[in-house]
Amino acid sequence: MKKSDAQQHFVMRNVTVSEMEQFYDLLNYVFQVTNTDIKEIGDDFLKNQKRPLLTNCDVIGWFDKNKLASQLMIYPFEVNIHGTSYAMGGITGVGTYPEYAGHGLIQALMQEALQRMRAQGQSVSYLYPYSIPFYRKKGWEIISDKIHYKIRDTQLPKVYPVPGRSIRVEWGHSDMQDVYDRFAKKTNGAMIRGTLAWDERFRWERHELSFAVYYRSDMEPSGYLCYKVEDETYYVMEMVYLDNEARQGLWNFIHAHFSMVYHVEGQIFTNEPIAFLLEDGEIEQHIAPYYMARIVDVEQFLMKFPFAAGSTGEVVLGIQDPMASWNHDTFVIRLQAGQSAVITREKREYDVLLDIQTLTTMMLSYKRPRYLNQVGRLHASKEVLECLEKWIPADQPWFADYF
């Protein structure tokens, strides 16, 4: 059966709350949640945790008569890109039963998702890749790394005298949220967390985690830790701080567990030089790609983009995007100091030729224009590269969330 013939027998539509069992079963099958896992976690707990997905997200599926065959979900999130808030469509739950593979169902769902996100003003999309090559073909590209570190107890930073102190708090404490909000507003790539984003970030872990907030001497919160102590190891699940005092204060708090643990393990999500900050920097570190992103609508995205102050000039981009026809075009960026960028579509010779995934990782500053030119991911003159280097802020993305 050809792809087009197969799809004529199926119906694409939204998955409803009444079809939660099918949605749940397909997720478990695709992501290999075993009966043992269900027994350990609790079937009712799993379903209750997943129910918000159907009520808060755009869930699209292919149905063979009344049987759900393939699905994906779009979260309504928001992210900070170089200081500007963007509506972001978070893609997750992508899966197809194997007997329906090879009919282009996921391809069609991804195209439908792009159209829906564009219509809703979500000009950028994030996802966690279970196959980087697969999603690269769909236009997503790596924009963040996860760095896992392991520190011996004897390598912990020395205790530094700080004027404030760390206090343990309960999950969801308003001071944690306040610190994160201030952090996210100044951090490129970060999720701007509403209730749904906070719930998704710690949905599976929060019941086993402890939390601590660092307060300055005037009791202003300026950092927090999410952690657990288990099997003589201190696990740092998330550490966020607004200044060096808070960083030192939080590490003092970790050091206070010296007699309880042999190792400290944690994750950071940008190129923070944690080894450099330690007196004994010979620690274990493992770097792996983490999240991917995709510009959904080039014109919408560029019109909002916060080009560096004082940027002037003109660059013509030739964008290749086989998944989203509205992006497959030539875009002219005109910048004049003190004025908003002017973005137009014009049929003319381009200065830069690049695909949508390269444009995405460049604009989010995971990789810089000169590097992308050196490795053949874009083609431009030295003068145009200098413009792009000046125009695009240099802060690398930080993204710690998971959905």
N, C-alpha and C positions, 0 to 999 in steps of 0.2 A: 504494500500500500504506500503510495507516495505521500510526502508530507502534507501537501495541499489536500489530497483526498482524505487523509486521516483527520485533519482538522475540521473538515466538513461534517464529520460525525460527532465532533465534540462541541461543547459550549463553553466559552470563556465568560465568567461572571464573578461577582464578589462572593466570598465564602461568608455565610451567615453564622450567627451565634448558635443557631439550632444544629449546625453541621460541625460543632466543635469536636465531636468524637472523631470524625474523619480527619479533620485538621490535625488533631493530636496524634492520631495513629500514623499519618504520613510523616509528621515531624520525627516521631520515634523511630520509624523505619529508616528514614534517610540518614538520621544522625546516630543510628545504631544505639539507641537507648534500650538496654537489655531488660529482661524481667527481673534480674538481680538488682539493677539500678533502680527500677521502679519500686521494688520491695524495700530497698534501703531508704529511698527518699520519701516514698509514700505516693500512691497513685492519686489520691485526692489532692495532696499538696501540689503535685506536678500540674494537675488540671487547673487548680485555682491560680497557680502562678502564670499559666498560659492564657487564662481567660481574658485578661486585659488586652492581649494582642488583638483579639477579635473585636473588641469594643473601641479601642483607641487607634488602631492601625487600618490602613487600606489593604485588605487581604484579597488577592485575586487568585482564581483557580480555573483550571480546565476540568470540566466534568464530562465523563463518559456516561451518558444518561444521568443517573443520580449519584454516580461514584466519582469522588474526587481523585483525579489522576495526577495533577501537577499544581504547584502553588508557589507564591512568593508573597512577602509582606513589605509594606512601606510604612516606616515610623515617621510621624511628623515632629522632627527635631529642629534644633537651631544650633549653629556653630559660629564661632568668631573667626573670621579670616582677616588677618592683619588689622584688627581693631574694628571691623565692620561686621554686623550681625547678618547672617544669611540663613534663610529657611533651607533646611537640609532634609532630603528624603533618605532615611536609613533603610537599606535593603537587607532583609534577613529571611530565614525560613524557606530558602529556595530548594525545591526538591520535586522529583518525579519518580513514580513507581517504575521499576525496571522494564515492566512489560509495555510501558508507554514511551520508552526511550526511542530516539531516532526519528521522531515525528515533528521536531522543531517546536515543541510546546514551550520549553524554557525560553527559547529565542523570542517567540511571540509574546510571552509574559513580560520579558525584559523590555521589549519595545512598547508594550502597553504601559508599563510602569514609567518609562521615560516620558511618554505623552501625558500621563496623569500628573507626574511631578512638575512638568513644565507648566501645565494648566493651573497648578496650585501655587506657582511662584517659587517652587523649590529648585533653584537654579544650580544646586550642587547636591551630590549624593555620596554617602559613605557606605561601605560594607566591610565585613570581615571575610576574607577570601579563604575558602576551603580548597581552592585551586587558583593560584595566581595566573597561570596561562589562560585558563578559561575566562576569567573576568577581564584580563587584558584584551582579549578578542572582542569583548563587549564594550570596551572604552574606559574601563576603570584602571587606575594606576596606583602604585604604592605611594603613600604620603606620610607614613610614620613607621617607626621601628619600636620594638620592645626589647629592652636590655635587661636580662635576668642576671642578678649578681649574687654571689655568696661570699660572706665575710666571716672569718674565724673570730671567735670572741677576743682573741689577743690582738686583732687588727682593728677593733672598734675605735672610732675617734676618741681622743681624750676628752674628758669633761671640761667644758669651757664655762666660766662664770657668766651667767646671763641675768639681767634684772627681772625677768618674768619667770613664769613657771608653767608646767604642763599639768592639766587636770583631766582625769578620765571622765567621759560623758556617755550618755546613752545614744543609740542610733537615732539619726534624724535631728540631732540637736541643732538649733537655729544658728549657733556660732560656727559650726562646721559649714553649713550652707552659705553663711555670710562670707567666710574665708574663700570658699570655692568660687562664689560669684565674683568677688573682686579679682581673684586669680584668673578666671576664665576670660574676663573682660580685657585683660592685658596680654593674653597668651594666644598666639596664632594657632589655629586649627582646633582649639578646645571646644568641647561640647558646652553649650550654655544650658545648664541642667534645670529643667522644671521637675515636677513630681515624677512624671513618667521616666525621665532620664535617670534620676536618682534611683528609682526602683529597679530599673534595668541594670544599672551599674553593679548593684549589690544584691540582685534578686536571689541568687543561689548561695550567697556567702554570709549575709549580714547576721544570721542567727548564731554563727560561730565566731564572729569577729568582736574585738574590743575597739574602743575609740578614745582618742585623747586630743585635746585642744591645747595649743600653746597660747598663753595670755601674756601680753606685755605688762610692765609694772603698773600701768593705768587700767589693767584688765581688758584691754582691747585685744580681741582674738586675731592672731596673725599666722596661724598654721595649725595643721591637724594631722593625725595618724589614724589609719585603719589597719589593724594588725591582729595576729593571733600567736599564741605561744603553744607549741605542740611538739612532742618528741624532742625536747631540749633544743628546739630551733625557734627563733623569733622570725615570723613571717610578716614582712611589711607589704600589705596589699595596696596601700596608696598613701603617699606622703605629699602634702601640698603646703607650701609656705610662701609668704609674701616678701620676706627679707632674710638676711643672713642670721639675724638674731633668732628668728623662729626656727631656722634650719638647725642651728646649734642647740637650741633648747629641745627640739624633738629628738636629736641624736643623744642628748643627755638623758632623756627619758628612756630611750632604747638601752643606753649603757647601764641604767639602773637595774636592768634585768641580767646583768653580767653573771651573777651566781646561778642563774636558772638555765642558761643556754650555752651551747657550744658554737652555734653558728647564727648568723643573721642572713636571711634570704629576702630578696625583694625584687621589684620591677620598677624601672623607670622607662619613660616613653619618649625621650628625646636624647640628644647627645650630651646630657649632663655629665661632666667629668667626675664621676663619683670616686674613681681610683685616685685621681689627682688630689682630692680633698683629704685622703687618708695618709697618715704618716707612713704606714706600710701599704702601699698601693698594689702589691702583688696579689690581687684577688681574682676569683673566678668570675668571668663575664661571658654571657652568651647573647649575641645580637641576632635578632630575626625580624623579618618584615612583619608589620602588624596590620594596620588598616589600609584600605584602598579608597580612593575617591574618584569622582567623575564629574566634570562640568556637564550639567543637563542642558542648559541653554546658554550658549556662548554670549549672545547679545545681552540677555538679562544679567549675566554674571559680570561682564566687563563694564556695563553701565554703573554698577554699584561698587566696582573694585576700587580700593583706596590706594591709588598710585602715589608714590612718594612725593612729598611736598616739593614744589618747585619744578616738577617734571614738565618738560616742554618737548614738542616735536610731533612727528607722525610716523607710524609704522603700519604696514599692511600685512595682515596675517592670512595665510592660506590654510584653512582648517579642513582636515579629512576626518569624516565621521560617518561610516557606513550604517550605523545603527540609528542615528537621529538625523534625518535629512535636513532639518532646519539649521543644523550646525555646519553642514557640508557646504562651505561658502567662503567668500573672501571678505574679511572684516578690516575696516580702517579705524585705527585708534588715533585720535587727535588730542593732544594735551597742550594746554596753555596755563601757565602759572596762575594760581588763584582761581581757576575756573574748573567746573566739572568736566570729566572726560566726555568727548563726543565720539560715539561709536556708530559707524555707518556700514552698510553693505554696498560694495561697489565692484563692478566687473573690471578689474585692472590687474596689472602685474603685482604679485606679492613680494614682500621683502623677506618673509619667513614662511617656510612650508613645514607643517607639523601636524601630527594626528592629535585627536582629542585627549588621549591619555597623556601625551607629552605636554600639551598645554596645561592640563590639570596639575601635574606634579611641579611644573615650572611656576605657575601662578601661586601655588601654595608654598613655594620655596623649599620643597623637599630636595629638589635638585635645581641648581642654578643654570641660567641660559648658556654660559660659556661651557660648562661641563656637558650639557645636553648636546651642544654643537660638536664638542670634541668626540663624543661617542656616536655621532651620526643620528641622533634622535631628532634633530632639527637642523636646518641649513639656512645660514644667514651670514651677511658680511660682518666684518669687524665693527663697523660703525653702528649697525643695527644691534649687534650684541651688546655694545656699550650702552645704548639707549635702554635696552631691556634690563640690564644689570642695575642701572640707576633707577628705573621706574618701579621695579618690583621690590618691595621690602624684603630684607634678608632673613628675618626670623624664621627658623625652621618650625614645622608643626609639632604640637604636643597633643596627643590624644590618648586618654587612658580608659575610655569607656568601652563597654561591650554590650552588644544587643543581638 
